[in-house]
Amino acid sequence: MKVVFFEINKDDADVVSGTLKSIQGIEFSFHEEKLSLENFSLIQDAEIISVFVGSEIKKEILDKLPNLKLIATRSTGYDHIDVSCAREKGINVSNIPAYGSHTVAEFAFALILSLSRKVYPSYGKLRDGGSFNVEEFQGFDLFGKTLGVVGMGKIGKNIIRIAKGFGMETVAHDIKPDLKFAEETSTKCVSLEEVLASSDIITLHTILTESTRHLINKNNIYKMKKGAYLINTSRGEVVETEALLEAVTNGHLSGVGLDVLEAERHLMDDIQHRGVREEKFKDFKTLYEDHVLIGLPQVIVTPHIAYFTKEAEAEILNTTAKNISTFIEGVPQNLV
């Protein structure tokens, strides 16, 4: 059985192959680049492939893979895969249902602290050696402020726990709120509109679905407090880029911390000088707006690394190996 991995480095490849080597008849192939129409020939006879979020597996690719039986994505979200098309073709899709819940929560709070104390601009001024007035870098205390959490999964709960350690008030929105946890942490479960209106800082921790795409948009972003801060470590498409850029540049929002961008797959291609093919990405306006956001002093953008710690990576690799081995054994786990 041929198993092909994309977006994986040598060290991680060694871990996976070492874990799965006891399975008879398994043949591995590892590639650092993401899967695309340009290199799909590498997997034409593969029965199992494993990818990360940079590989978009849509109908055009699935149509060319008659032997494919399993797509094992090394992520919780799977919006980069056309799951409906895969199901129609009898192709299973597995994911990592939970990993790095502390990891991402800690990173989101690092963004909050960086914004509240103006760490990024103050470091930049000091590094560049220019003159500055310390008044430029006056921040604010988190103690007593209200943190709004959208999504009360494991990550959302962990960030609420961290916020309580700072003496913050917490409100949260979830379509299926955990009322017991809310009571234990003195967190108010309210509507999205109430979160937007009452929070000094809002942090997003929801998966990407059709109902959460542009969850924060031009129709509701101005319901946020004037001077509020927005953090997004979930998926870039959860926030409408045009609305966000406008709200930041006109001063309605005081700051934004983003580990994800709406056009991030193509933005990374562009930044790394690989070019963006028009048939892959037609909305160049969003790509441009992402570029502008990166250049704003009140915005911190990181390259989708909130999940990336030694501990989380080990969990991802171990779960992926189990997803593959159990599928081969006929008892698949973590199918979406």
C-alpha positions as CSV (number, residue, x, y, z in Angstrom):
1,M,0.0,0.0,0.0
2,K,1.4,3.4,-1.1
3,V,1.2,6.2,1.4
4,V,2.3,9.7,0.4
5,F,2.9,12.6,2.7
6,F,3.0,16.3,1.7
7,E,4.1,19.4,3.7
8,I,6.3,17.3,5.9
9,N,10.0,17.7,6.8
10,K,12.6,15.0,7.2
11,D,12.5,14.8,11.0
12,D,8.7,14.4,11.0
13,A,8.9,11.9,8.2
14,D,11.3,9.8,10.2
15,V,8.9,9.8,13.2
16,V,5.9,8.7,11.0
17,S,7.8,6.0,9.1
18,G,9.3,4.7,12.4
19,T,5.8,4.4,13.9
20,L,4.2,2.7,10.9
21,K,7.1,0.6,9.6
22,S,5.8,-2.6,11.3
23,I,2.8,-2.6,8.9
24,Q,3.5,-5.1,6.2
25,G,3.4,-4.0,2.5
26,I,3.4,-0.3,3.3
27,E,5.5,2.0,1.0
28,F,6.2,5.6,2.0
29,S,6.9,8.7,0.0
30,F,7.5,12.1,1.6
31,H,7.5,15.6,0.1
32,E,8.0,19.0,1.7
33,E,5.9,20.8,-0.9
34,K,2.2,21.0,-0.7
35,L,0.0,18.9,-3.0
36,S,-1.3,20.7,-6.1
37,L,-2.3,20.1,-9.7
38,E,1.3,20.6,-10.6
39,N,2.6,17.6,-8.6
40,F,-0.4,15.3,-8.3
41,S,1.4,12.8,-10.5
42,L,3.4,11.9,-7.4
43,I,0.3,10.3,-5.9
44,Q,-1.6,8.9,-8.9
45,D,-1.2,5.3,-7.6
46,A,-1.4,6.2,-3.9
47,E,-4.1,4.7,-1.7
48,I,-3.5,7.0,1.3
49,I,-2.2,10.6,1.3
50,S,-1.5,12.9,4.3
51,V,-1.5,16.6,4.0
52,F,-1.6,19.8,6.0
53,V,-3.8,22.9,5.5
54,G,-1.7,24.3,2.7
55,S,-2.8,21.5,0.3
56,E,-6.1,22.2,-1.3
57,I,-7.7,18.9,-2.4
58,K,-10.6,19.8,-4.6
59,K,-12.6,17.9,-7.3
60,E,-9.9,18.6,-9.9
61,I,-7.4,16.6,-8.0
62,L,-9.7,14.0,-6.7
63,D,-10.9,13.2,-10.2
64,K,-7.3,12.2,-11.1
65,L,-6.8,9.8,-8.2
66,P,-8.8,6.5,-8.8
67,N,-6.9,4.5,-6.2
68,L,-7.2,6.9,-3.3
69,K,-8.9,5.5,-0.2
70,L,-8.0,7.8,2.6
71,I,-7.0,11.5,3.0
72,A,-5.4,11.9,6.5
73,T,-5.1,15.6,7.2
74,R,-2.8,16.6,10.0
75,S,-5.1,19.3,11.2
76,T,-8.4,19.7,13.0
77,G,-10.0,21.8,10.3
78,Y,-10.6,20.2,6.9
79,D,-12.0,23.1,4.8
80,H,-9.0,22.6,2.5
81,I,-10.6,19.3,1.4
82,D,-13.7,18.9,-0.7
83,V,-15.2,16.3,1.7
84,S,-18.5,15.9,-0.2
85,C,-16.7,15.1,-3.4
86,A,-14.4,12.7,-1.5
87,R,-17.4,10.9,0.0
88,E,-19.1,10.6,-3.4
89,K,-15.9,8.8,-4.7
90,G,-15.7,6.5,-1.6
91,I,-12.7,8.3,-0.2
92,N,-12.5,8.6,3.6
93,V,-11.1,11.7,5.3
94,S,-9.6,11.7,8.8
95,N,-8.5,14.6,10.9
96,I,-6.9,15.4,14.2
97,P,-9.9,16.1,16.4
98,A,-8.0,17.7,19.2
99,Y,-4.5,18.8,19.6
100,G,-2.7,21.8,21.0
101,S,-5.7,23.2,22.9
102,H,-3.3,24.7,25.4
103,T,-0.8,25.6,22.6
104,V,-3.2,27.7,20.6
105,A,-4.8,29.3,23.7
106,E,-1.4,30.4,25.0
107,F,-0.5,31.8,21.6
108,A,-3.7,33.8,21.4
109,F,-3.0,35.2,24.8
110,A,0.5,36.1,23.7
111,L,-1.1,38.2,20.9
112,I,-3.3,39.8,23.5
113,L,-0.4,40.7,25.7
114,S,1.7,42.0,22.7
115,L,-1.1,44.3,21.7
116,S,-2.1,45.5,25.2
117,R,1.5,46.5,26.0
118,K,2.6,47.5,22.5
119,V,5.4,45.1,22.5
120,Y,5.8,44.9,18.7
121,P,6.1,48.7,17.9
122,S,8.3,49.3,21.0
123,Y,10.7,46.6,20.0
124,G,10.7,47.8,16.4
125,K,11.7,51.3,17.5
126,L,14.4,50.1,19.8
127,R,15.8,47.7,17.2
128,D,15.9,50.3,14.5
129,G,17.7,52.8,16.8
130,G,15.4,55.7,16.1
131,S,14.3,58.3,18.6
132,F,11.1,57.7,20.4
133,N,8.9,59.0,23.2
134,V,8.0,56.5,25.8
135,E,4.4,58.0,25.8
136,E,4.0,56.3,22.4
137,F,4.0,52.9,24.1
138,Q,1.5,53.4,26.9
139,G,-0.5,50.2,27.2
140,F,-3.4,49.1,29.3
141,D,-4.1,46.5,32.1
142,L,-6.0,43.3,31.3
143,F,-7.2,43.2,34.9
144,G,-10.9,44.1,35.0
145,K,-11.3,44.1,31.2
146,T,-13.9,41.9,29.4
147,L,-12.7,39.2,27.1
148,G,-15.2,37.9,24.6
149,V,-14.6,34.3,23.4
150,V,-16.3,33.0,20.3
151,G,-16.2,29.2,20.4
152,M,-16.2,27.3,23.7
153,G,-14.3,24.2,22.5
154,K,-11.2,23.1,24.3
155,I,-9.2,26.1,23.0
156,G,-11.8,28.6,24.0
157,K,-12.1,27.1,27.5
158,N,-8.4,27.2,28.0
159,I,-8.2,30.8,27.0
160,I,-11.0,31.6,29.5
161,R,-9.0,29.8,32.2
162,I,-5.9,32.0,31.3
163,A,-8.0,35.1,31.3
164,K,-9.3,34.4,34.8
165,G,-5.7,34.3,36.0
166,F,-5.4,37.9,34.8
167,G,-8.5,38.9,36.6
168,M,-10.5,39.4,33.5
169,E,-14.3,39.2,33.1
170,T,-15.3,36.7,30.4
171,V,-18.3,36.3,28.1
172,A,-18.6,33.6,25.5
173,H,-20.7,32.6,22.5
174,D,-21.2,29.1,21.2
175,I,-24.0,27.3,19.4
176,K,-23.8,24.6,22.1
177,P,-22.5,26.3,25.2
178,D,-21.0,24.3,28.1
179,L,-23.2,25.8,30.9
180,K,-21.5,23.8,33.6
181,F,-18.0,25.2,32.6
182,A,-19.5,28.7,32.2
183,E,-20.8,28.5,35.8
184,E,-17.5,27.2,37.2
185,T,-15.6,30.0,35.5
186,S,-18.2,32.8,36.0
187,T,-18.4,33.2,32.3
188,K,-21.6,34.6,30.8
189,C,-22.9,32.7,27.7
190,V,-24.5,35.3,25.4
191,S,-25.3,35.9,21.8
192,L,-22.6,36.9,19.3
193,E,-24.1,40.4,19.2
194,E,-23.7,40.7,23.0
195,V,-20.1,39.4,22.8
196,L,-19.3,42.1,20.2
197,A,-21.0,44.9,22.2
198,S,-19.6,44.1,25.6
199,S,-16.0,43.0,25.0
200,D,-12.8,45.0,25.2
201,I,-11.0,42.1,23.4
202,I,-12.6,39.4,21.3
203,T,-10.8,36.2,20.4
204,L,-12.1,33.7,17.8
205,H,-11.9,30.0,18.3
206,T,-14.3,28.4,15.8
207,I,-13.9,26.0,12.9
208,L,-14.6,27.2,9.4
209,T,-18.0,26.2,8.0
210,E,-20.5,27.9,5.7
211,S,-22.2,29.3,8.8
212,T,-18.9,30.7,10.3
213,R,-17.4,32.1,7.0
214,H,-17.3,35.9,7.5
215,L,-18.8,35.5,10.9
216,I,-17.2,38.9,11.6
217,N,-18.2,41.1,8.7
218,K,-19.1,44.6,7.5
219,N,-22.6,44.2,9.0
220,N,-21.5,43.5,12.6
221,I,-17.9,44.6,13.0
222,Y,-19.1,48.1,14.0
223,K,-21.2,46.5,16.8
224,M,-17.9,45.9,18.5
225,K,-16.9,48.6,21.1
226,K,-15.0,51.5,19.6
227,G,-11.3,50.9,20.5
228,A,-11.7,47.1,21.0
229,Y,-9.2,44.5,19.9
230,L,-9.8,41.4,17.8
231,I,-7.7,38.2,17.9
232,N,-8.1,35.4,15.3
233,T,-6.2,32.1,15.6
234,S,-8.9,30.0,14.0
235,R,-9.3,30.4,10.3
236,G,-8.8,33.5,8.2
237,E,-12.1,33.2,6.4
238,V,-14.0,33.6,9.6
239,V,-13.3,37.4,9.3
240,E,-14.2,39.4,6.2
241,T,-10.9,41.0,5.3
242,E,-12.4,44.2,3.7
243,A,-14.5,44.9,6.8
244,L,-11.5,44.3,9.1
245,L,-9.2,46.6,7.1
246,E,-11.7,49.4,7.1
247,A,-12.4,49.1,10.8
248,V,-8.7,49.2,11.6
249,T,-7.7,52.1,9.3
250,N,-10.6,54.3,10.4
251,G,-9.8,53.7,14.1
252,H,-12.9,51.8,15.2
253,L,-10.6,48.9,16.3
254,S,-7.5,49.8,18.2
255,G,-5.6,46.7,17.3
256,V,-5.7,43.3,15.7
257,G,-3.7,40.1,16.3
258,L,-3.9,37.5,13.4
259,D,-2.3,34.1,13.1
260,V,-4.5,33.4,10.0
261,L,-5.5,35.4,7.0
262,E,-8.3,35.0,4.5
263,A,-6.0,34.5,1.6
264,E,-3.1,33.0,3.5
265,R,-2.3,30.1,1.2
266,H,-1.9,32.3,-1.7
267,L,-0.3,35.1,0.3
268,M,2.5,32.8,1.4
269,D,3.1,31.8,-2.2
270,D,3.3,35.5,-3.1
271,I,5.6,36.4,-0.2
272,Q,7.9,33.5,-1.1
273,H,8.0,34.6,-4.8
274,R,6.3,31.5,-6.1
275,G,3.6,33.6,-7.8
276,V,-0.2,33.2,-7.6
277,R,-1.9,31.6,-10.5
278,E,-5.2,33.3,-11.5
279,E,-7.1,30.1,-11.8
280,K,-6.2,29.2,-8.2
281,F,-7.1,32.6,-6.8
282,K,-9.4,35.0,-8.5
283,D,-10.0,37.5,-5.6
284,F,-6.8,39.5,-5.8
285,K,-8.5,42.2,-3.9
286,T,-8.5,40.1,-0.7
287,L,-4.8,39.2,-1.3
288,Y,-4.0,42.9,-1.6
289,E,-5.9,43.7,1.6
290,D,-4.0,41.0,3.5
291,H,-0.8,42.6,2.4
292,V,-2.0,46.0,3.7
293,L,-3.0,44.5,7.0
294,I,0.5,43.1,7.5
295,G,2.0,46.6,7.1
296,L,-0.2,48.4,9.7
297,P,1.5,49.2,13.0
298,Q,-1.6,48.4,15.1
299,V,-1.8,44.9,13.5
300,I,0.3,41.9,14.5
301,V,0.3,39.1,11.9
302,T,2.1,35.7,12.4
303,P,2.3,32.9,9.7
304,H,-0.1,30.4,11.1
305,I,2.1,29.1,13.9
306,A,-0.3,29.2,16.9
307,Y,-0.4,25.4,16.8
308,F,3.3,24.9,16.4
309,T,5.1,23.6,19.5
310,K,7.1,20.5,20.1
311,E,4.3,19.0,22.2
312,A,1.5,19.7,19.7
313,E,3.6,18.5,16.7
314,A,4.2,15.2,18.5
315,E,0.5,14.8,19.1
316,I,-0.3,15.6,15.5
317,L,2.2,13.0,14.2
318,N,1.1,10.3,16.6
319,T,-2.6,10.7,15.9
320,T,-1.9,10.8,12.1
321,A,0.0,7.5,12.4
322,K,-2.9,6.0,14.3
323,N,-5.4,7.3,11.8
324,I,-3.5,5.6,9.0
325,S,-2.8,2.3,10.9
326,T,-6.3,1.8,12.1
327,F,-7.7,2.5,8.6
328,I,-5.4,-0.2,7.2
329,E,-6.5,-2.6,9.9
330,G,-10.2,-2.0,9.0
331,V,-11.1,-0.1,12.2
332,P,-10.7,3.6,11.1
333,Q,-10.8,6.4,13.7
334,N,-11.3,10.1,13.5
335,L,-13.2,10.1,10.2
336,V,-15.0,13.3,9.4
